[in-house]
Amino acid sequence: MEQSERGKSNKWYPKLTPFGKWVAGRVRLLATGGRSPSGIIVEGYVQGGSYATAALAKLRRSAGHEVGADPDVFEWILLDVDDPGVSGWYSFGAGENPTPEELAAHAAITLFAMHQQSIHEASMHTDEWISLGRAVGHMAYGNFNSAGIQSMYDRLQTASSWKEMVRHARSLVKLLKRERIPLNYGLLAQDLLKLQSTREPANHVRLQWGRDFQSAWNIQAKAANKANAE
């Protein structure tokens, strides 16, 4: 289970790994601006920055593609190979296939690009502990398509391949986009990394997503019951 810490506003924040922090920094830059990978200061997508707008368009087009198929997104998805805490030890002398970190970073950052599209009022990345399970649980309660959302979420949890899992994640992110529900994309990236690992770490992610889904659902249910009682 991911560790967390409580902020001054009683919100919970996950303790991200160096890899998770790297991905969070990338999507935060795309959303709200800062210093780009090439070293220039840029405005983010929510400010209407042309650099971020163009980058997100390229990343959206890369969603679902093989890592390496779109060289124009490399500056956003290829990791700092001089830091094994970020890029993993596999990056040193990596062969022809993408590393697990590259697969997870590409999936998370392209999913964010889809999530943020046409939303200029707020970032769809949050630093709070909003895992994919928590976001989907929040969305599912009381939704007219609650059964369909839960079925899609179950298919994600039981996906038998990386490609299938990412495809179901894309479908869920499209629904989160419609509802304007953000995600912590650094947390998502490190969860996606663990899901490629051995059975135990992968099962830990599925368990935590299940807990987060149920927690978000219960919070929504309690709020609805309280409102109905008043």
LINCOR-V374956 format. One record per residue. RES is the residue in one letter. OMEGA is omega as a letter, one per 30 degrees, with the letter a starting at -180 (none if undefined). NEAR is the number of other C-alpha atoms within 12 Angstrom. D_CENTER is the distance of its C-alpha to the mean C-alpha in Angstrom with 2 decimals. Layout:
RES | OMEGA | NEAR | D_CENTER
RES | OMEGA | NEAR | D_CENTER
//
This chain:
M | l | 24 | 16.88
E | l | 28 | 14.88
Q | l | 14 | 17.30
S | l | 19 | 17.02
E | a | 17 | 19.31
R | l | 15 | 20.63
G | a | 14 | 20.94
K | a | 8 | 24.13
S | a | 9 | 22.96
N | l | 11 | 22.40
K | a | 15 | 18.62
W | a | 20 | 16.76
Y | l | 24 | 14.55
P | l | 29 | 13.15
K | a | 24 | 15.00
L | l | 31 | 12.58
T | l | 27 | 14.10
P | l | 23 | 15.23
F | l | 39 | 12.65
G | l | 36 | 9.76
K | l | 27 | 11.86
W | l | 37 | 12.35
V | l | 45 | 8.85
A | l | 39 | 8.65
G | l | 34 | 12.09
R | a | 40 | 11.47
V | l | 48 | 9.21
R | l | 36 | 11.56
L | l | 37 | 14.40
L | a | 45 | 13.53
A | a | 43 | 13.27
T | l | 33 | 16.21
G | a | 28 | 18.10
G | a | 24 | 19.74
R | a | 19 | 21.01
S | l | 25 | 19.77
P | l | 26 | 19.72
S | l | 12 | 23.30
G | a | 10 | 24.36
I | l | 13 | 25.00
I | a | 17 | 24.04
V | l | 27 | 22.17
E | a | 24 | 21.24
G | a | 32 | 17.75
Y | a | 36 | 16.95
V | l | 29 | 17.83
Q | a | 23 | 21.16
G | a | 24 | 21.75
G | a | 23 | 21.74
S | a | 18 | 22.92
Y | a | 28 | 21.22
A | l | 37 | 17.66
T | l | 30 | 18.63
A | a | 22 | 19.92
A | a | 38 | 17.01
L | l | 38 | 14.50
A | l | 27 | 17.15
K | a | 28 | 17.39
L | l | 38 | 13.71
R | l | 30 | 13.76
R | a | 24 | 16.89
S | a | 30 | 15.42
A | a | 36 | 12.80
G | l | 30 | 14.34
H | l | 22 | 16.81
E | l | 22 | 17.85
V | a | 31 | 16.79
G | a | 22 | 19.93
A | a | 18 | 20.87
D | a | 22 | 19.92
P | a | 18 | 21.40
D | l | 20 | 20.75
V | a | 32 | 17.06
F | a | 24 | 18.04
E | a | 23 | 18.22
W | a | 38 | 14.50
I | l | 45 | 13.28
L | a | 34 | 16.26
L | l | 38 | 16.26
D | a | 26 | 19.16
V | l | 22 | 21.36
D | l | 15 | 23.83
D | a | 16 | 21.64
P | l | 20 | 21.16
G | l | 22 | 19.05
V | a | 35 | 16.35
S | a | 34 | 17.26
G | a | 30 | 18.87
W | a | 20 | 22.55
Y | a | 22 | 22.20
S | l | 25 | 21.77
F | a | 18 | 25.38
G | a | 15 | 27.48
A | a | 16 | 24.65
G | a | 9 | 26.21
E | a | 10 | 25.57
N | l | 16 | 22.41
P | l | 26 | 18.87
T | l | 30 | 18.01
P | l | 31 | 15.36
E | l | 42 | 13.56
E | l | 40 | 13.97
L | a | 37 | 12.69
A | l | 44 | 9.41
A | l | 47 | 9.12
H | a | 46 | 10.32
A | a | 44 | 8.11
A | a | 46 | 4.72
I | l | 58 | 7.08
T | l | 45 | 8.98
L | l | 49 | 6.63
F | l | 51 | 6.29
A | l | 43 | 10.01
M | a | 38 | 10.72
H | a | 42 | 9.28
Q | a | 45 | 11.37
Q | l | 35 | 14.38
S | l | 23 | 17.59
I | a | 29 | 16.24
H | a | 21 | 18.26
E | a | 16 | 18.95
A | l | 24 | 15.77
S | l | 33 | 12.42
M | l | 41 | 9.45
H | l | 45 | 7.71
T | l | 32 | 9.61
D | l | 32 | 10.94
E | l | 30 | 12.04
W | l | 34 | 11.33
I | l | 37 | 9.28
S | l | 44 | 7.72
L | l | 48 | 7.10
G | a | 42 | 10.85
R | a | 36 | 11.85
A | a | 42 | 10.45
V | l | 47 | 12.11
G | l | 37 | 15.14
H | a | 34 | 15.61
M | a | 40 | 15.59
A | a | 34 | 17.85
Y | l | 28 | 20.67
G | a | 23 | 23.43
N | l | 20 | 21.76
F | l | 11 | 24.41
N | a | 15 | 22.26
S | a | 19 | 21.30
A | l | 17 | 22.76
G | l | 19 | 20.98
I | l | 31 | 17.53
Q | l | 29 | 18.45
S | l | 19 | 19.84
M | l | 30 | 16.76
Y | l | 35 | 14.72
D | l | 24 | 17.62
R | l | 22 | 17.56
L | a | 32 | 13.98
Q | a | 33 | 15.25
T | a | 20 | 18.38
A | a | 21 | 17.34
S | l | 16 | 19.80
S | l | 15 | 18.21
W | a | 25 | 15.11
K | l | 22 | 15.76
E | a | 18 | 16.24
M | a | 26 | 13.11
V | l | 39 | 10.92
R | l | 27 | 13.41
H | l | 30 | 13.01
A | l | 39 | 9.22
R | l | 30 | 10.23
S | l | 27 | 12.94
L | l | 38 | 11.09
V | l | 43 | 8.81
K | l | 28 | 12.30
L | l | 32 | 13.71
L | l | 34 | 11.31
K | a | 29 | 12.21
R | a | 19 | 15.80
E | a | 21 | 15.75
R | l | 26 | 14.08
I | a | 32 | 11.80
P | l | 38 | 8.99
L | l | 40 | 5.82
N | a | 41 | 5.64
Y | l | 47 | 3.11
G | l | 43 | 6.20
L | l | 46 | 6.49
L | a | 51 | 3.87
A | a | 46 | 5.71
Q | l | 45 | 8.82
D | l | 41 | 8.71
L | l | 42 | 8.60
L | a | 34 | 11.30
K | l | 30 | 13.31
L | l | 34 | 13.32
Q | a | 30 | 15.24
S | l | 20 | 17.63
T | a | 12 | 20.69
R | a | 13 | 21.08
E | l | 14 | 21.11
P | l | 20 | 17.74
A | l | 23 | 16.13
N | l | 21 | 18.09
H | l | 22 | 17.07
V | a | 31 | 13.39
R | l | 33 | 14.76
L | a | 23 | 17.16
Q | l | 29 | 14.83
W | l | 34 | 12.67
G | l | 27 | 16.17
R | a | 24 | 17.39
D | l | 26 | 14.64
F | a | 31 | 15.20
Q | l | 26 | 18.90
S | a | 24 | 18.82
A | l | 28 | 17.16
W | a | 27 | 19.60
N | l | 21 | 22.50
I | l | 21 | 21.88
Q | a | 24 | 21.97
A | l | 21 | 25.04
K | l | 16 | 26.86
A | l | 17 | 26.36
A | l | 15 | 27.70
N | l | 13 | 30.61
K | l | 11 | 31.51
A | a | 10 | 31.57
N | a | 9 | 33.74
A | a | 8 | 36.09
E | none | 7 | 36.80
//
